[in-house]
Amino acid sequence: MHPQPFPEDPARDVSTERDVIEAGTVWGDAELFSSRPSWDTLLAHKATRLTQEEQSFIDNECTHLCKLSNDWDTTSIWQDLSPEA
C-alpha cells in the first residue's frame, strides 16, 4: 500500500483559501487547495509573461535591493533589512 500524497480530509486553512478567492482569480490554487488536485489541469495552464513594467521592476529595483542586503546582516544584526535597504 502506497501512502497518499494528500490526506483524504485535510485540515483546511479557510482564511488562506478565502484570501485566494477574494484576490479575484484562483488560477490553479483551487486545484492545489483541493484534497486531490488534478495535475493534468495544473500542467495545462500556460505560463504567464511579465509586463514590461514588472520586468523592469525586477531588473532594477529588486536587483538593487538584493545588492544592498545580505543574509548575515538581515538575520543576525538588524533582524530586518538594513537601513540602507
N, C-alpha and C positions, 0 to 999 in steps of 0.2 A: 504494500500500500504506500503510495507516494503522498507526501504532505501537500496540502492545498496551498497555493500561493497566497490566497486571501481567505480569511475565515468566512464561514457561512453567514454569520450575523455579526459583523464588526461593530465595535463601539464607534459611533459616528460623532464627528466633531461638527455639530449642527451650525455653530457660528461661522466656521470656515466655509461650509457649504453655502450658507446664506451670503457671505461676502462675495463668493464667486458668482452666484446667481445675480446678485444686485449689481455686479460690475457691468452687466449688460450683455455679456456673451459667456458661454460656458465652454466653447471650443471642445476640447477633449476632456476637460475637467469633469464633466458629468460622467464620462466613462471611468475616469480614474477614481472618482468617489463612490462608484457603484461597487457592490460586492464582487462582481465578476465582470471586469472591463473587457470589452471586445477589442482585442489587439488589432484585428483587421480594420476596425473603424478608426482606431487611433493612427495606425500607419497609413491610412488612406488620406489623411489631412495633408495638404500641401504646405510646405514651409513658407512662411511669410517673409517678405523683404522689409528692411528698414526704410523709412523715408530718408530723403537727403538730409533733412534736419536732424533726425535721430542718429544717422550715421556720423554726421558732423559733430554732434554732442559727444558721442563715444570717442571719436578720433581726437577731439580737442579737450573738452572739459574733463572727461573721465580719465584720459591718458595723463593729463596734467596732475589730477588728483592722485593718481597712482604713483607718480614720480615724487609727490610730496609726502607720501606715507610709507611706513614700513611696519611690519608686524610687531617688532620689539617695542618701538615707541608707543604704538597704538595699544598694546595689551599690557605692557609692564610699567610704562611711565605715565601715560595720560589716561589709560582706560577709556580712551576715546580717540578721535583723530587729533592730531597736533593742532595748536592754534594756527600755524601756517596753513594747514589744510582747510 
